[in-house]
Structures are given as C-alpha cells and as structure tokens.
Amino acid sequence: MKKERAQEQLIQELKEYVTLLRPSKPEADIKKGCQKLMEKLGNNEAMPNSETKRTIKEFLIANHGLLPLISLLNMEPAAIITMVLKLISMIIDSREILVSLCVLGVIPAMMECGDNTHSHMTRMYVAYFVQRVISMPETLQMFVACRGLSLLVEFLEPNYQTSRELVNIAVDCIFDIFRTQFQATTPKNEYFHLFMGVGFIERLSVTLVNLIKSGPQKSTDLGFDADEEYTLVEKSAKLLQVFSAGDSDVKARICSKDVLNSNIST
C-alpha cells in the first residue's frame, strides 16, 4: 500500500511539473519543472530508484511530455537550455524514450545547441546525447538523415586543450559509425563523401596531430560491439586509413596540401 500511495503521489506531482514545461511559461516556472523532475529521477525513499525512473519515463511518453522538452531547446535563456539537456540526459538510457525523442525532432534542436556559440557544458550534454544516438541503428539513421555528421565534425575543435572531451567523444562516435554494421545498407563511399563535404578529413588530420602531442588518451567509447580496444590516436589514424580506400575524389582530398602538411608534421 505504501508503494501504491507513493506512485499515485508521484503521478500527481509529475502532472504538475510537466505542465510547467511550456515555452509560454515564465522562466522561473520552467526551471522549477526541470529541477523537480531531475530530483524525482534521483533518489526516492518511498519507491526504488529504478521504479521511479520507469514511472517518469512512461508518464512522459503517455502524457505528451517529450515534445515540450524539445520546444524548450529553442528558447533563448542558456540556463534553461542547459537544464533541459541535463534532464534529457537522465532519461535517454531508455530505448523507447530515445527513439521517441528522435522521431519528434530532437536531433535538429540538438544540433542548434551543439555549435560553438554555446557553452562548453551545453555542448557536452549534446555530445552525450549523440553518443546514445550513435549506439542504435535506427536512431543513427535518423541522425545521419538530419545531417548530424556535421555536428560531430564541428566537435573536432582545433584547440584540443580547451575542448578535449568534445574531441574525444567525436573521434569515438565517428569511429563507431564506421565500425558498426549500419553502413552495410549504404555504400561506405557515400559516407566518405558526406564526411568530406563537412570538412572532416582536414579536421581529423589536425586532431591526429593534437592527440599525438598530448600523449595517450583514454577512449570515451560506450562499448559498441568492441572486439578490440584502440587508443584515440589509433582510432584517428585508422579513420584516415579507412578513408584512403575511397574513390579518387576522397584520395585527392587526403593528398591535399593542408592534410599532407598536418600528417607530415607528426
């Protein structure tokens, strides 16, 4: 009975908090709604944490709570965007939630939040989201279809010291895209051209130099069918090797002056 009463109370509280997650609401109310939901996703003495999380996720799906979250990502206050991203990061361990968010259009909104005009913390939450999206074939397809590859390339910042975590996640994600079986449905050369079109080869060559200069770096890989472990330097070098098997246009880009100068400098 105690558990049932706790669940009923939780549902009532969730209804109250979700109604606050609307762009039309005052900023203070939106922050309160996000904060309260994040607290509920934390520890709860009356209900086991796993049950609480499952109840919240089921409620968000059944009561149209996901679309308002996506809408909030288009608001101006940076503090709200960061809170919403943090909240999303706490619920996307659920496959159903992740797929639902992607279907509802969260990827383009995430791309807007992931560019270099936003804070490092905001971009890190976006990067964590991308890691989850890359982990499943169906969400990876949606990510590629939304031109999400350009976001990954943008994470390969030339200043490695100030963007170390972003760069590491980008290398891991791109490596996993080529390591998974998803690309079997699309010619690998098409991926080469998609990446080449957003400046990946040039940025990767600079990243490789930065990684070598910085010494061994721990991978952020989430472990997607990993038969063997690679360092980030090895992953970057292997990606260049994979691209070298592309068509003449890809080979020409790899042999361009900028890329060769970077590689020779190592």
N, C-alpha and C positions, 0 to 999 in steps of 0.2 A: 504493500500500500504506500509505503514511503516513497518508493521509486516511482510509482504511478503519479502520485501527487507532485513529485519533483518534475516529472516530464510534462504534466499539464501546466505547471507554473512556467516551465521553460518555454513552452509553445506560446503562452500568452505574452511573455517577455519578448520573444522573437518577433511576434506580430507588431509590437510597439516599436522595436528597433528598426525593423525593415521599412516601416512607414516613414522613418526619418531619412532613409537613403534615397532622396529625390533631389535633383538639381534645383528644384524650386524652393527647397527648404533652406532656412538660414544656415550659414556655415557652422555655427555652434551646434545646431541640431544634427547635422551630418556627421560632424566629428564625434558627437556623443553616440550616435548609432553605430559607427565603426568601432569605437572604443569598447562599447558594451558587447558587441558581437565577438571581438577579439578576446575579451575577458571570458566570455562563455566558452570559447574554443580552448581556453586554458583549463585550469583545474576546477573541478566542481565536486564538493564533498558529498552531495546527495546522490549523484549519478557518476558512474565510471567515466573517465575522460573519453574513451572510445565510443560509448553510447551517446554522450553529449554531442560529440562531433558528428556522428551519423545522423542524429536528430536534426541538427542545424543544417547539414547538407541536404537532407531530404526536404526540409522546410523551404530552403532557398529555391530548390527546383520546383516544388509543388506550388509555391506561392509567388512565383514570378519575381524572385529576389535577385536573380543574376543580371537581368537587363539593366536595372537601375545602377548596379555597381559599374557596369561598362559605361553608362552615361556619365557617371561621376568622373571618369577618367578624362573627360573633355572639358572639365571645369578649369578655371584659371588658378585658384589658390594652390600652390605647390604642396602645402601641408595636407590638403585633402587628397590629392593625387597619391602622395606617399602612403597615407593611411589606408586608402582603398587598395593599393598594390600590396601592402603588408597583409591586409585581410584576405585578399585573393590567394596570396602565397600560403596561407594557412589552410586552405580548403582544396587546393588542386592536387592533393595526393589521391583524391577520388577520381577515377577514370571518367565516371559519369559527369561530374562537375566540369572537368577539363574539356571534354568533348562538347558539352552544352555551351560553355563559355565561347569556344571557338566557333561553333555554329551561329551563335548570336552576334558575332562580330567583334570579339575582344582583340583579335590579332592586329587589325589596323589601329585600334586605340592604343595598344601596347607599343606599336611602332612609333607613334607620336610621342609617347612618354620616354622612349629609349634613345632619342637623339641627344647630341652633346650640348643642347641648350638646357637640359635638365640636370639636377644634382647627381652626384655620384651614387648616393643612396637610392634615389629613384631608379636610376639605370640598373643598379644591382638587382632590385626587385624584378625589373623587366627581364634581366638576364636569367634569374632563377626560373621565371615563368617559361622562358624559351627552352631551358634545359628540360623541363617537363614535357613541353610540346614535342620536342625532338624525340622523346622516348617512345612515342607511339606512332605507328604508320599512318593511322587515319588523321591525327592532328598534324603530323609532319606534312602530309599532303596539303592540308589547308594552309599551313604556314608558308609553304613554297608558293601556293596559288595566290596568296596575299602579298607576294614579293617580299617575304620576310627575310630572304637571304641577304638583302641589302643591309638589314639591321645587324645581322651577325658580322658582316664585313665592317660596318661602322664601329663595332665594338673593338676592332683591331686598331686601337689608338696608337699613334707613333710614339707617344710618351709613355713608355712601359712602366716607369716608376710610379706615375700617378694613376695609372689605370690597370695595374697588374691583374686584379681579379677579373675585370671585364675581358681582358685579352685572353686570359687562361680559359675562361668559360667559352669564349668564341672559338678558340682552337679546338677544344674538346667537342663542341657541338658540330662543327664542320667536319671534323674527323669522323664522328659517329654517323653523320649523314652519308658519307661515302663507305662506311663500314657495314651499315645495315643492309638488309635485302630490299629495302624500299626502292632503290634506284633500278632494280631489275625490271620494273614496269616502265621505266623511262630510260632511253639510251643515256649512258653516262656522259657522252659528249654534249648532250643538251645541258646537263648540269655544269659542265665546264664553261659553256657559253653564258649561262645565267650568272655564274660567279664572275666570269671575266668582265661582263657588262657592268658590274658594280665595283670594279677596281680591286678584286680580291687578290690577284697574283702580285700586284705591286705591294699591297699592304702585307701580304703574307711574307714576302721577301724581307721587308723591314722588321716584321715580328720575329722572324727566324734569327736575324742578327741580334735583336734585343734579348731574346731568350738565351742565346749562347753567351752573350756578355754578362747576363745576370746569374748564370750558373744553373744547376739542376732545379727544376720547378716541379712541385707536386701537382699531379693531374687533378682536376675537379670532376672527372668523369663519374657519372652515376652508375656505371657498370652495365652498359647495354651489350649483352652477349659478348663480353670481352674474353677472348681466348688467350690473349697475351697482353701484358702491360707495356705501355710506351711512356716515355717521358714527353713533356710538351715539345722539347726540341726535336725528338724523333717523330712526333706527330706532324710537326710543321714541315720537316724535311720530307716525310713520306707523302704529304699532300702535294708538295712540289713535284715529287716523283710521279704521283698518280696523274697530275695534270700534264706532265711531259708526254703522256701516252695519247694526248688529244690530237685533233686534226691539225692541219697546217696553220690555221689561224691561232690556235692555242699555243702551238710550239713557237710561233713568231712572237707572241706576247711574252712568253717565258724568256726568249732570247733578246728581248728589247734592252735598250741601254740601261734604263733605270733598274730593271730586275737583275741584270748581269752585274752591274756595279755593286748592288747590295750583296749578292751572293759571293762575289769575288772578295769583298771586304771581310768576309768571315774566315 
